Amino acid sequence: MKEDDFSNELEVFGKEVELCMRYFYAYRAINDVLGDDTKALNIINRTPELWNTISYALEASFFIALTRIFDRKSKTHNVGRLLQIANSNIDIFSAKALEARTRKSSANANEWIGEFMRDIYVPISKDFQRLEKYIEKYRNISKTYITIRHNLFGHRQQLNLNGIHELYAKTNILEIEKLLVFLKRLYDSLLILFHNGRKPLLRPMRFSIKTIRKKPDYYTQLVHEIIIQQTQSFFDLLSLIPDGQLT
């Protein structure tokens, strides 16, 4: 069924985005916190091989996951395929289809379905074309990182140290943060459209590691904010170990 195809593709996309955010924000949060906490840095430097392995694994996993999201192959799960399914089967977002889905998922839908349906938004092709423009913008940005994946983490190319430095010199932390949060906002907008009939808008979301560390939201359900908070908490606890107990 068309609805099942979209629902399954959306679920896979959401999981891929979450993994990508977990890998990147964990990798960056570790480096960011240790840059401010000399004691914690000195402690983990006692086990450098472990932390170098963790760092490499997170970094490699991020590049690989990001490449999957922006893959253009027609038979793979990727963001382009997700939008193509949505725009080609726009009738799955009709009022009739939404009401049928809602009734199927709720035993007492008759009690509130009328009020719920009064405020729904039925999308048109321009809505998905607008989202596609955003995707193309970030797809172009992702090319730098996909190149790194191909050369260093996919198929190991014969690059010297200068060649590797040249690849990384083109990267930008703020750019990656905005890219990942865009993907999460895109997922949320399509999920809310499909299940609640709300216009697919890219709603505001924090992306800066430094901002999130400075003003943590302890009630958040956003995985990247939780990762940052838990990283901070771990190293805060590590720094509480008395110097005399460190051997």
Rosetta constraint file for C-alpha pairs under 8 A:
AtomPair CA 1 CA 5 HARMONIC 6.26 0.50
AtomPair CA 2 CA 6 HARMONIC 6.36 0.50
AtomPair CA 2 CA 89 HARMONIC 6.77 0.50
AtomPair CA 2 CA 92 HARMONIC 7.19 0.50
AtomPair CA 3 CA 7 HARMONIC 5.99 0.50
AtomPair CA 3 CA 92 HARMONIC 6.01 0.50
AtomPair CA 4 CA 8 HARMONIC 5.88 0.50
AtomPair CA 5 CA 9 HARMONIC 6.11 0.50
AtomPair CA 5 CA 85 HARMONIC 7.63 0.50
AtomPair CA 6 CA 10 HARMONIC 5.96 0.50
AtomPair CA 6 CA 82 HARMONIC 6.90 0.50
AtomPair CA 6 CA 85 HARMONIC 6.19 0.50
AtomPair CA 6 CA 86 HARMONIC 6.55 0.50
AtomPair CA 7 CA 11 HARMONIC 6.15 0.50
AtomPair CA 8 CA 12 HARMONIC 6.30 0.50
AtomPair CA 9 CA 13 HARMONIC 6.11 0.50
AtomPair CA 9 CA 77 HARMONIC 6.79 0.50
AtomPair CA 9 CA 82 HARMONIC 5.95 0.50
AtomPair CA 10 CA 14 HARMONIC 6.09 0.50
AtomPair CA 10 CA 82 HARMONIC 6.58 0.50
AtomPair CA 10 CA 187 HARMONIC 7.27 0.50
AtomPair CA 10 CA 190 HARMONIC 7.90 0.50
AtomPair CA 10 CA 191 HARMONIC 7.54 0.50
AtomPair CA 11 CA 15 HARMONIC 6.34 0.50
AtomPair CA 12 CA 16 HARMONIC 6.19 0.50
AtomPair CA 12 CA 77 HARMONIC 7.16 0.50
AtomPair CA 13 CA 17 HARMONIC 6.14 0.50
AtomPair CA 13 CA 69 HARMONIC 7.35 0.50
AtomPair CA 13 CA 77 HARMONIC 7.25 0.50
AtomPair CA 13 CA 78 HARMONIC 6.77 0.50
AtomPair CA 13 CA 79 HARMONIC 6.83 0.50
AtomPair CA 13 CA 82 HARMONIC 7.75 0.50
AtomPair CA 13 CA 187 HARMONIC 7.37 0.50
AtomPair CA 14 CA 18 HARMONIC 6.18 0.50
AtomPair CA 14 CA 184 HARMONIC 7.45 0.50
AtomPair CA 14 CA 187 HARMONIC 6.06 0.50
AtomPair CA 15 CA 19 HARMONIC 6.18 0.50
AtomPair CA 16 CA 20 HARMONIC 6.14 0.50
AtomPair CA 16 CA 65 HARMONIC 6.68 0.50
AtomPair CA 16 CA 69 HARMONIC 6.94 0.50
AtomPair CA 17 CA 21 HARMONIC 6.16 0.50
AtomPair CA 17 CA 69 HARMONIC 7.59 0.50
AtomPair CA 17 CA 180 HARMONIC 7.33 0.50
AtomPair CA 17 CA 183 HARMONIC 6.53 0.50
AtomPair CA 17 CA 184 HARMONIC 6.39 0.50
AtomPair CA 18 CA 22 HARMONIC 6.08 0.50
AtomPair CA 18 CA 184 HARMONIC 7.63 0.50
AtomPair CA 18 CA 223 HARMONIC 6.94 0.50
AtomPair CA 19 CA 23 HARMONIC 6.22 0.50
AtomPair CA 19 CA 62 HARMONIC 7.85 0.50
AtomPair CA 19 CA 65 HARMONIC 7.23 0.50
AtomPair CA 20 CA 24 HARMONIC 6.24 0.50
AtomPair CA 20 CA 61 HARMONIC 7.59 0.50
AtomPair CA 20 CA 62 HARMONIC 5.28 0.50
AtomPair CA 20 CA 65 HARMONIC 5.59 0.50
AtomPair CA 20 CA 66 HARMONIC 6.26 0.50
AtomPair CA 20 CA 180 HARMONIC 7.57 0.50
AtomPair CA 21 CA 25 HARMONIC 5.76 0.50
AtomPair CA 21 CA 62 HARMONIC 7.75 0.50
AtomPair CA 21 CA 180 HARMONIC 6.39 0.50
AtomPair CA 21 CA 223 HARMONIC 7.41 0.50
AtomPair CA 21 CA 224 HARMONIC 5.88 0.50
AtomPair CA 22 CA 26 HARMONIC 5.84 0.50
AtomPair CA 22 CA 223 HARMONIC 6.84 0.50
AtomPair CA 22 CA 224 HARMONIC 6.07 0.50
AtomPair CA 22 CA 227 HARMONIC 6.76 0.50
AtomPair CA 23 CA 27 HARMONIC 6.13 0.50
AtomPair CA 23 CA 58 HARMONIC 5.00 0.50
AtomPair CA 23 CA 59 HARMONIC 6.79 0.50
AtomPair CA 23 CA 61 HARMONIC 6.42 0.50
AtomPair CA 23 CA 62 HARMONIC 5.23 0.50
AtomPair CA 24 CA 28 HARMONIC 6.10 0.50
AtomPair CA 24 CA 58 HARMONIC 6.81 0.50
AtomPair CA 24 CA 59 HARMONIC 6.75 0.50
AtomPair CA 24 CA 62 HARMONIC 5.68 0.50
AtomPair CA 25 CA 29 HARMONIC 5.66 0.50
AtomPair CA 25 CA 209 HARMONIC 7.65 0.50
AtomPair CA 25 CA 224 HARMONIC 5.97 0.50
AtomPair CA 25 CA 227 HARMONIC 6.71 0.50
AtomPair CA 25 CA 228 HARMONIC 6.66 0.50
AtomPair CA 26 CA 30 HARMONIC 6.11 0.50
AtomPair CA 26 CA 58 HARMONIC 7.40 0.50
AtomPair CA 26 CA 224 HARMONIC 7.98 0.50
AtomPair CA 26 CA 227 HARMONIC 6.01 0.50
AtomPair CA 26 CA 228 HARMONIC 6.64 0.50
AtomPair CA 26 CA 231 HARMONIC 7.14 0.50
AtomPair CA 27 CA 31 HARMONIC 6.67 0.50
AtomPair CA 27 CA 55 HARMONIC 6.15 0.50
AtomPair CA 27 CA 58 HARMONIC 5.84 0.50
AtomPair CA 27 CA 59 HARMONIC 6.56 0.50
AtomPair CA 28 CA 32 HARMONIC 5.97 0.50
AtomPair CA 28 CA 209 HARMONIC 7.87 0.50
AtomPair CA 29 CA 33 HARMONIC 5.91 0.50
AtomPair CA 29 CA 209 HARMONIC 6.86 0.50
AtomPair CA 29 CA 227 HARMONIC 7.89 0.50
AtomPair CA 29 CA 228 HARMONIC 5.63 0.50
AtomPair CA 29 CA 231 HARMONIC 6.45 0.50
AtomPair CA 29 CA 232 HARMONIC 7.62 0.50
AtomPair CA 30 CA 34 HARMONIC 6.11 0.50
AtomPair CA 30 CA 231 HARMONIC 6.42 0.50
AtomPair CA 30 CA 232 HARMONIC 7.95 0.50
AtomPair CA 31 CA 35 HARMONIC 6.05 0.50
AtomPair CA 32 CA 36 HARMONIC 6.89 0.50
AtomPair CA 32 CA 210 HARMONIC 7.98 0.50
AtomPair CA 33 CA 37 HARMONIC 6.21 0.50
AtomPair CA 33 CA 231 HARMONIC 7.76 0.50
AtomPair CA 33 CA 232 HARMONIC 6.41 0.50
AtomPair CA 33 CA 235 HARMONIC 7.57 0.50
AtomPair CA 34 CA 38 HARMONIC 6.63 0.50
AtomPair CA 34 CA 40 HARMONIC 6.45 0.50
AtomPair CA 34 CA 41 HARMONIC 5.38 0.50
AtomPair CA 34 CA 235 HARMONIC 7.94 0.50
AtomPair CA 35 CA 41 HARMONIC 7.73 0.50
AtomPair CA 37 CA 41 HARMONIC 6.27 0.50
AtomPair CA 38 CA 42 HARMONIC 6.15 0.50
AtomPair CA 39 CA 43 HARMONIC 6.30 0.50
AtomPair CA 39 CA 239 HARMONIC 5.94 0.50
AtomPair CA 40 CA 44 HARMONIC 6.35 0.50
AtomPair CA 40 CA 235 HARMONIC 6.05 0.50
AtomPair CA 40 CA 236 HARMONIC 7.78 0.50
AtomPair CA 40 CA 238 HARMONIC 6.17 0.50
AtomPair CA 40 CA 239 HARMONIC 5.27 0.50
AtomPair CA 41 CA 45 HARMONIC 6.08 0.50
AtomPair CA 42 CA 46 HARMONIC 6.91 0.50
AtomPair CA 43 CA 47 HARMONIC 7.83 0.50
AtomPair CA 43 CA 238 HARMONIC 7.91 0.50
AtomPair CA 44 CA 48 HARMONIC 6.53 0.50
AtomPair CA 44 CA 51 HARMONIC 7.16 0.50
AtomPair CA 47 CA 51 HARMONIC 6.72 0.50
AtomPair CA 48 CA 52 HARMONIC 5.93 0.50
AtomPair CA 49 CA 53 HARMONIC 6.09 0.50
AtomPair CA 50 CA 54 HARMONIC 6.30 0.50
AtomPair CA 51 CA 55 HARMONIC 6.00 0.50
AtomPair CA 52 CA 56 HARMONIC 6.09 0.50
AtomPair CA 53 CA 57 HARMONIC 6.05 0.50
AtomPair CA 54 CA 58 HARMONIC 6.20 0.50
AtomPair CA 55 CA 59 HARMONIC 6.17 0.50
AtomPair CA 56 CA 60 HARMONIC 6.00 0.50
AtomPair CA 57 CA 61 HARMONIC 5.98 0.50
AtomPair CA 58 CA 62 HARMONIC 6.15 0.50
AtomPair CA 59 CA 63 HARMONIC 6.52 0.50
AtomPair CA 60 CA 64 HARMONIC 6.24 0.50
AtomPair CA 60 CA 149 HARMONIC 7.57 0.50
AtomPair CA 60 CA 153 HARMONIC 6.09 0.50
AtomPair CA 61 CA 65 HARMONIC 6.01 0.50
AtomPair CA 62 CA 66 HARMONIC 6.08 0.50
AtomPair CA 63 CA 67 HARMONIC 6.24 0.50
AtomPair CA 63 CA 145 HARMONIC 6.55 0.50
AtomPair CA 63 CA 146 HARMONIC 6.73 0.50
AtomPair CA 63 CA 148 HARMONIC 7.50 0.50
AtomPair CA 63 CA 149 HARMONIC 5.40 0.50
AtomPair CA 63 CA 153 HARMONIC 7.63 0.50
AtomPair CA 64 CA 68 HARMONIC 6.47 0.50
AtomPair CA 64 CA 146 HARMONIC 7.97 0.50
AtomPair CA 64 CA 149 HARMONIC 6.23 0.50
AtomPair CA 64 CA 153 HARMONIC 7.39 0.50
AtomPair CA 64 CA 154 HARMONIC 7.67 0.50
AtomPair CA 65 CA 69 HARMONIC 6.50 0.50
AtomPair CA 66 CA 70 HARMONIC 6.59 0.50
AtomPair CA 66 CA 142 HARMONIC 7.83 0.50
AtomPair CA 66 CA 146 HARMONIC 7.38 0.50
AtomPair CA 67 CA 71 HARMONIC 5.91 0.50
AtomPair CA 67 CA 145 HARMONIC 7.94 0.50
AtomPair CA 67 CA 146 HARMONIC 5.55 0.50
AtomPair CA 67 CA 149 HARMONIC 7.40 0.50
AtomPair CA 68 CA 77 HARMONIC 7.46 0.50
AtomPair CA 68 CA 78 HARMONIC 6.35 0.50
AtomPair CA 69 CA 77 HARMONIC 7.28 0.50
AtomPair CA 69 CA 78 HARMONIC 4.63 0.50
AtomPair CA 69 CA 79 HARMONIC 5.70 0.50
AtomPair CA 70 CA 78 HARMONIC 5.79 0.50
AtomPair CA 70 CA 79 HARMONIC 6.08 0.50
AtomPair CA 70 CA 80 HARMONIC 7.16 0.50
AtomPair CA 70 CA 139 HARMONIC 6.50 0.50
AtomPair CA 70 CA 142 HARMONIC 7.75 0.50
AtomPair CA 71 CA 76 HARMONIC 7.44 0.50
AtomPair CA 71 CA 77 HARMONIC 7.90 0.50
AtomPair CA 71 CA 78 HARMONIC 5.78 0.50
AtomPair CA 71 CA 79 HARMONIC 7.83 0.50
AtomPair CA 71 CA 80 HARMONIC 7.89 0.50
AtomPair CA 72 CA 76 HARMONIC 7.83 0.50
AtomPair CA 72 CA 78 HARMONIC 7.11 0.50
AtomPair CA 72 CA 80 HARMONIC 6.83 0.50
AtomPair CA 72 CA 81 HARMONIC 7.95 0.50
AtomPair CA 74 CA 81 HARMONIC 6.86 0.50
AtomPair CA 76 CA 81 HARMONIC 7.95 0.50
AtomPair CA 77 CA 81 HARMONIC 6.66 0.50
AtomPair CA 77 CA 82 HARMONIC 7.67 0.50
AtomPair CA 78 CA 82 HARMONIC 6.44 0.50
AtomPair CA 79 CA 83 HARMONIC 6.46 0.50
AtomPair CA 79 CA 135 HARMONIC 7.95 0.50
AtomPair CA 80 CA 84 HARMONIC 6.14 0.50
AtomPair CA 80 CA 135 HARMONIC 7.98 0.50
AtomPair CA 81 CA 85 HARMONIC 6.16 0.50
AtomPair CA 82 CA 86 HARMONIC 6.38 0.50
AtomPair CA 83 CA 87 HARMONIC 6.07 0.50
AtomPair CA 83 CA 128 HARMONIC 6.91 0.50
AtomPair CA 83 CA 132 HARMONIC 7.22 0.50
AtomPair CA 84 CA 88 HARMONIC 5.90 0.50
AtomPair CA 85 CA 89 HARMONIC 6.01 0.50
AtomPair CA 86 CA 90 HARMONIC 5.80 0.50
AtomPair CA 86 CA 128 HARMONIC 7.65 0.50
AtomPair CA 87 CA 125 HARMONIC 6.18 0.50
AtomPair CA 87 CA 128 HARMONIC 6.19 0.50
AtomPair CA 90 CA 94 HARMONIC 7.33 0.50
AtomPair CA 90 CA 123 HARMONIC 7.56 0.50
AtomPair CA 90 CA 124 HARMONIC 7.32 0.50
AtomPair CA 90 CA 125 HARMONIC 7.50 0.50
AtomPair CA 91 CA 97 HARMONIC 7.35 0.50
AtomPair CA 92 CA 97 HARMONIC 5.58 0.50
AtomPair CA 92 CA 98 HARMONIC 7.32 0.50
AtomPair CA 93 CA 97 HARMONIC 6.19 0.50
AtomPair CA 93 CA 98 HARMONIC 6.15 0.50
AtomPair CA 93 CA 122 HARMONIC 6.25 0.50
AtomPair CA 93 CA 123 HARMONIC 6.83 0.50
AtomPair CA 93 CA 193 HARMONIC 7.55 0.50
AtomPair CA 93 CA 194 HARMONIC 6.27 0.50
AtomPair CA 93 CA 197 HARMONIC 7.44 0.50
AtomPair CA 94 CA 98 HARMONIC 6.13 0.50
AtomPair CA 94 CA 122 HARMONIC 5.74 0.50
AtomPair CA 94 CA 123 HARMONIC 7.76 0.50
AtomPair CA 95 CA 99 HARMONIC 6.06 0.50
AtomPair CA 95 CA 117 HARMONIC 7.51 0.50
AtomPair CA 95 CA 120 HARMONIC 7.56 0.50
AtomPair CA 95 CA 122 HARMONIC 6.60 0.50
AtomPair CA 96 CA 100 HARMONIC 6.24 0.50
AtomPair CA 97 CA 101 HARMONIC 6.24 0.50
AtomPair CA 98 CA 102 HARMONIC 6.08 0.50
AtomPair CA 98 CA 194 HARMONIC 7.28 0.50
AtomPair CA 98 CA 195 HARMONIC 7.01 0.50
AtomPair CA 98 CA 196 HARMONIC 7.78 0.50
AtomPair CA 98 CA 197 HARMONIC 7.07 0.50
AtomPair CA 99 CA 103 HARMONIC 6.08 0.50
AtomPair CA 99 CA 113 HARMONIC 7.60 0.50
AtomPair CA 99 CA 117 HARMONIC 7.30 0.50
AtomPair CA 100 CA 104 HARMONIC 6.15 0.50
AtomPair CA 101 CA 105 HARMONIC 6.31 0.50
AtomPair CA 101 CA 195 HARMONIC 7.74 0.50
AtomPair CA 102 CA 106 HARMONIC 6.24 0.50
AtomPair CA 102 CA 109 HARMONIC 7.13 0.50
AtomPair CA 102 CA 113 HARMONIC 7.97 0.50
AtomPair CA 102 CA 195 HARMONIC 7.40 0.50
AtomPair CA 103 CA 107 HARMONIC 7.01 0.50
AtomPair CA 103 CA 108 HARMONIC 7.95 0.50
AtomPair CA 103 CA 109 HARMONIC 5.38 0.50
AtomPair CA 103 CA 110 HARMONIC 7.68 0.50
AtomPair CA 103 CA 113 HARMONIC 7.81 0.50
AtomPair CA 108 CA 112 HARMONIC 7.72 0.50
AtomPair CA 109 CA 113 HARMONIC 5.31 0.50
AtomPair CA 110 CA 114 HARMONIC 7.65 0.50
AtomPair CA 112 CA 116 HARMONIC 6.31 0.50
AtomPair CA 113 CA 117 HARMONIC 6.05 0.50
AtomPair CA 114 CA 118 HARMONIC 6.45 0.50
AtomPair CA 115 CA 119 HARMONIC 7.49 0.50
AtomPair CA 116 CA 120 HARMONIC 7.20 0.50
AtomPair CA 120 CA 196 HARMONIC 7.25 0.50
AtomPair CA 120 CA 197 HARMONIC 4.70 0.50
AtomPair CA 120 CA 198 HARMONIC 5.88 0.50
AtomPair CA 121 CA 193 HARMONIC 7.82 0.50
AtomPair CA 121 CA 197 HARMONIC 5.22 0.50
AtomPair CA 121 CA 198 HARMONIC 5.32 0.50
AtomPair CA 121 CA 199 HARMONIC 5.54 0.50
AtomPair CA 122 CA 197 HARMONIC 6.77 0.50
AtomPair CA 122 CA 198 HARMONIC 8.00 0.50
AtomPair CA 122 CA 199 HARMONIC 7.55 0.50
AtomPair CA 123 CA 127 HARMONIC 6.17 0.50
AtomPair CA 123 CA 199 HARMONIC 6.99 0.50
AtomPair CA 124 CA 128 HARMONIC 7.35 0.50
AtomPair CA 125 CA 129 HARMONIC 6.19 0.50
AtomPair CA 126 CA 130 HARMONIC 5.98 0.50
AtomPair CA 127 CA 131 HARMONIC 6.51 0.50
AtomPair CA 127 CA 200 HARMONIC 7.24 0.50
AtomPair CA 128 CA 132 HARMONIC 6.04 0.50
AtomPair CA 129 CA 133 HARMONIC 6.38 0.50
AtomPair CA 130 CA 134 HARMONIC 6.80 0.50
AtomPair CA 131 CA 135 HARMONIC 6.32 0.50
AtomPair CA 131 CA 186 HARMONIC 7.89 0.50
AtomPair CA 132 CA 136 HARMONIC 6.17 0.50
AtomPair CA 133 CA 137 HARMONIC 6.27 0.50
AtomPair CA 134 CA 138 HARMONIC 6.39 0.50
AtomPair CA 135 CA 139 HARMONIC 5.83 0.50
AtomPair CA 136 CA 140 HARMONIC 6.18 0.50
AtomPair CA 137 CA 141 HARMONIC 6.64 0.50
AtomPair CA 138 CA 142 HARMONIC 6.02 0.50
AtomPair CA 138 CA 179 HARMONIC 6.24 0.50
AtomPair CA 139 CA 143 HARMONIC 6.57 0.50
AtomPair CA 141 CA 145 HARMONIC 7.97 0.50
AtomPair CA 141 CA 175 HARMONIC 7.94 0.50
AtomPair CA 142 CA 146 HARMONIC 6.13 0.50
AtomPair CA 143 CA 147 HARMONIC 6.04 0.50
AtomPair CA 144 CA 148 HARMONIC 6.66 0.50
AtomPair CA 144 CA 167 HARMONIC 7.76 0.50
AtomPair CA 144 CA 170 HARMONIC 6.89 0.50
AtomPair CA 144 CA 171 HARMONIC 6.91 0.50
AtomPair CA 145 CA 149 HARMONIC 6.33 0.50
AtomPair CA 145 CA 171 HARMONIC 7.27 0.50
AtomPair CA 146 CA 150 HARMONIC 6.20 0.50
AtomPair CA 147 CA 151 HARMONIC 6.14 0.50
AtomPair CA 147 CA 167 HARMONIC 7.99 0.50
AtomPair CA 148 CA 152 HARMONIC 5.71 0.50
AtomPair CA 148 CA 153 HARMONIC 7.22 0.50
AtomPair CA 148 CA 167 HARMONIC 6.49 0.50
AtomPair CA 148 CA 168 HARMONIC 7.73 0.50
AtomPair CA 149 CA 153 HARMONIC 4.80 0.50
AtomPair CA 149 CA 154 HARMONIC 5.58 0.50
AtomPair CA 150 CA 154 HARMONIC 4.69 0.50
AtomPair CA 150 CA 155 HARMONIC 5.64 0.50
AtomPair CA 150 CA 156 HARMONIC 7.51 0.50
AtomPair CA 151 CA 155 HARMONIC 5.72 0.50
AtomPair CA 151 CA 156 HARMONIC 5.45 0.50
AtomPair CA 151 CA 157 HARMONIC 5.17 0.50
AtomPair CA 152 CA 156 HARMONIC 4.99 0.50
AtomPair CA 152 CA 157 HARMONIC 6.55 0.50
AtomPair CA 159 CA 163 HARMONIC 5.34 0.50
AtomPair CA 159 CA 164 HARMONIC 6.36 0.50
AtomPair CA 160 CA 164 HARMONIC 6.48 0.50
AtomPair CA 161 CA 165 HARMONIC 6.23 0.50
AtomPair CA 162 CA 166 HARMONIC 6.13 0.50
AtomPair CA 163 CA 167 HARMONIC 6.49 0.50
AtomPair CA 164 CA 168 HARMONIC 6.45 0.50
AtomPair CA 165 CA 169 HARMONIC 5.94 0.50
AtomPair CA 166 CA 170 HARMONIC 6.92 0.50
AtomPair CA 167 CA 171 HARMONIC 7.47 0.50
AtomPair CA 171 CA 175 HARMONIC 7.90 0.50
AtomPair CA 172 CA 176 HARMONIC 6.42 0.50
AtomPair CA 173 CA 177 HARMONIC 6.26 0.50
AtomPair CA 174 CA 178 HARMONIC 6.26 0.50
AtomPair CA 174 CA 208 HARMONIC 7.24 0.50
AtomPair CA 175 CA 179 HARMONIC 6.16 0.50
AtomPair CA 176 CA 180 HARMONIC 6.14 0.50
AtomPair CA 177 CA 181 HARMONIC 6.21 0.50
AtomPair CA 177 CA 207 HARMONIC 5.54 0.50
AtomPair CA 177 CA 208 HARMONIC 6.61 0.50
AtomPair CA 178 CA 182 HARMONIC 6.00 0.50
AtomPair CA 178 CA 207 HARMONIC 6.18 0.50
AtomPair CA 179 CA 183 HARMONIC 6.47 0.50
AtomPair CA 180 CA 184 HARMONIC 6.44 0.50
AtomPair CA 181 CA 185 HARMONIC 6.08 0.50
AtomPair CA 181 CA 205 HARMONIC 6.96 0.50
AtomPair CA 181 CA 206 HARMONIC 7.64 0.50
AtomPair CA 181 CA 207 HARMONIC 6.08 0.50
AtomPair CA 182 CA 186 HARMONIC 6.04 0.50
AtomPair CA 182 CA 202 HARMONIC 7.63 0.50
AtomPair CA 183 CA 187 HARMONIC 6.22 0.50
AtomPair CA 184 CA 188 HARMONIC 6.21 0.50
AtomPair CA 185 CA 189 HARMONIC 6.09 0.50
AtomPair CA 185 CA 202 HARMONIC 5.39 0.50
AtomPair CA 185 CA 203 HARMONIC 6.33 0.50
AtomPair CA 185 CA 204 HARMONIC 7.78 0.50
AtomPair CA 185 CA 205 HARMONIC 7.39 0.50
AtomPair CA 186 CA 190 HARMONIC 6.33 0.50
AtomPair CA 186 CA 201 HARMONIC 7.99 0.50
AtomPair CA 186 CA 202 HARMONIC 6.20 0.50
AtomPair CA 187 CA 191 HARMONIC 6.10 0.50
AtomPair CA 188 CA 192 HARMONIC 6.09 0.50
AtomPair CA 189 CA 193 HARMONIC 6.11 0.50
AtomPair CA 189 CA 198 HARMONIC 7.96 0.50
AtomPair CA 189 CA 199 HARMONIC 7.53 0.50
AtomPair CA 189 CA 200 HARMONIC 4.64 0.50
AtomPair CA 189 CA 201 HARMONIC 5.75 0.50
AtomPair CA 189 CA 202 HARMONIC 6.24 0.50
AtomPair CA 189 CA 203 HARMONIC 7.63 0.50
AtomPair CA 190 CA 194 HARMONIC 6.04 0.50
AtomPair CA 190 CA 200 HARMONIC 5.95 0.50
AtomPair CA 191 CA 195 HARMONIC 6.18 0.50
AtomPair CA 191 CA 196 HARMONIC 7.97 0.50
AtomPair CA 192 CA 196 HARMONIC 5.15 0.50
AtomPair CA 192 CA 197 HARMONIC 6.50 0.50
AtomPair CA 192 CA 198 HARMONIC 5.86 0.50
AtomPair CA 192 CA 199 HARMONIC 7.99 0.50
AtomPair CA 192 CA 200 HARMONIC 7.39 0.50
AtomPair CA 193 CA 197 HARMONIC 4.44 0.50
AtomPair CA 193 CA 198 HARMONIC 4.64 0.50
AtomPair CA 193 CA 199 HARMONIC 5.99 0.50
AtomPair CA 193 CA 200 HARMONIC 5.83 0.50
AtomPair CA 194 CA 198 HARMONIC 7.93 0.50
AtomPair CA 206 CA 211 HARMONIC 7.94 0.50
AtomPair CA 206 CA 212 HARMONIC 7.32 0.50
AtomPair CA 207 CA 211 HARMONIC 7.93 0.50
AtomPair CA 207 CA 212 HARMONIC 7.63 0.50
AtomPair CA 208 CA 212 HARMONIC 6.19 0.50
AtomPair CA 209 CA 213 HARMONIC 6.07 0.50
AtomPair CA 209 CA 228 HARMONIC 7.12 0.50
AtomPair CA 210 CA 214 HARMONIC 6.09 0.50
AtomPair CA 211 CA 215 HARMONIC 6.08 0.50
AtomPair CA 212 CA 216 HARMONIC 5.14 0.50
AtomPair CA 212 CA 217 HARMONIC 7.61 0.50
AtomPair CA 212 CA 225 HARMONIC 6.65 0.50
AtomPair CA 212 CA 228 HARMONIC 7.46 0.50
AtomPair CA 213 CA 228 HARMONIC 6.91 0.50
AtomPair CA 213 CA 229 HARMONIC 6.89 0.50
AtomPair CA 213 CA 232 HARMONIC 7.69 0.50
AtomPair CA 216 CA 225 HARMONIC 7.66 0.50
AtomPair CA 216 CA 229 HARMONIC 6.97 0.50
AtomPair CA 217 CA 225 HARMONIC 7.73 0.50
AtomPair CA 220 CA 225 HARMONIC 7.07 0.50
AtomPair CA 220 CA 226 HARMONIC 7.11 0.50
AtomPair CA 221 CA 225 HARMONIC 7.82 0.50
AtomPair CA 221 CA 226 HARMONIC 7.15 0.50
AtomPair CA 222 CA 226 HARMONIC 6.32 0.50
AtomPair CA 223 CA 227 HARMONIC 6.08 0.50
AtomPair CA 224 CA 228 HARMONIC 6.30 0.50
AtomPair CA 225 CA 229 HARMONIC 6.19 0.50
AtomPair CA 226 CA 230 HARMONIC 6.05 0.50
AtomPair CA 227 CA 231 HARMONIC 6.06 0.50
AtomPair CA 228 CA 232 HARMONIC 6.22 0.50
AtomPair CA 229 CA 233 HARMONIC 6.14 0.50
AtomPair CA 230 CA 234 HARMONIC 6.05 0.50
AtomPair CA 231 CA 235 HARMONIC 6.46 0.50
AtomPair CA 232 CA 236 HARMONIC 6.07 0.50
AtomPair CA 233 CA 237 HARMONIC 6.21 0.50
AtomPair CA 234 CA 238 HARMONIC 6.23 0.50
AtomPair CA 235 CA 239 HARMONIC 6.10 0.50
AtomPair CA 236 CA 240 HARMONIC 6.67 0.50
AtomPair CA 237 CA 241 HARMONIC 7.34 0.50
AtomPair CA 241 CA 245 HARMONIC 6.77 0.50
AtomPair CA 241 CA 246 HARMONIC 7.46 0.50
AtomPair CA 242 CA 246 HARMONIC 7.11 0.50
